[in-house]
């Protein structure tokens, strides 16, 4: 399966501006300079951003080879790329970053609120998952399973830039991210909108595959090692585990998300599946 979701439609939930839930709390991501550009690098990440009409590109750096490939694949460019040597891009990134000759500076995508998420299908709720590689991998899996949105805390989650965007391989443009200040209130708002909220807990009595699920469904994932926080667990309608046959009973959180979504999409009626 090709990595680049070039035929997928960019998500259209984001309409910009301040967002409030029925409890009235601000849903915008906080703690970030709103004028600071998002840095996107890598072929799939940058070309997905170029294809997203909701993403405003400020600057595009490309090597000669990458610029030739953009032309050969007839990728529409909103701005003229600046031709640079590969080391000029590498100098702006960490030593292990694979940029594939492309780097873009862009505006952050406008932040949606919970009220922008249709009460249908499946959403993911991330409880203090801070590793950008894991969140990026979860985003990529979420795009593959047509997840409606991802909810995460504003202060305890990685910014949607750099490593996270590269790990998501273009999915950042496809899956809306709702950043909330209080996860408990956000989960309550989901329940008000009809969502069944199921937390994944390796110590839960019930197996997710044997749990009665329905849409709209919110699957809650906790940080690797720590799992769900006590308050988050208490706000779930149900807790369920992924029943694994081997000696190791827990998975990396991005792998757990993939398995949970596979089980959930087979168990509920999700449009498009």
Secondary structure as GFF3:
##gff-version 3
##sequence-region A 1 273
A	DSSP	beta_strand	38	41	.	.	.	ID=ss1
A	DSSP	alpha_helix	43	51	.	.	.	ID=ss2
A	DSSP	beta_strand	57	62	.	.	.	ID=ss3
A	DSSP	alpha_helix	64	72	.	.	.	ID=ss4
A	DSSP	beta_strand	82	83	.	.	.	ID=ss5
A	DSSP	alpha_helix	86	90	.	.	.	ID=ss6
A	DSSP	beta_strand	102	106	.	.	.	ID=ss7
A	DSSP	three_ten_helix	114	116	.	.	.	ID=ss8
A	DSSP	beta_strand	122	127	.	.	.	ID=ss9
A	DSSP	alpha_helix	132	144	.	.	.	ID=ss10
A	DSSP	beta_strand	149	153	.	.	.	ID=ss11
A	DSSP	alpha_helix	162	168	.	.	.	ID=ss12
A	DSSP	three_ten_helix	171	173	.	.	.	ID=ss13
A	DSSP	beta_strand	176	180	.	.	.	ID=ss14
A	DSSP	alpha_helix	183	192	.	.	.	ID=ss15
A	DSSP	beta_strand	196	200	.	.	.	ID=ss16
A	DSSP	three_ten_helix	208	210	.	.	.	ID=ss17
A	DSSP	beta_strand	217	222	.	.	.	ID=ss18
A	DSSP	alpha_helix	230	234	.	.	.	ID=ss19
A	DSSP	beta_strand	238	240	.	.	.	ID=ss20
A	DSSP	alpha_helix	253	267	.	.	.	ID=ss21
###
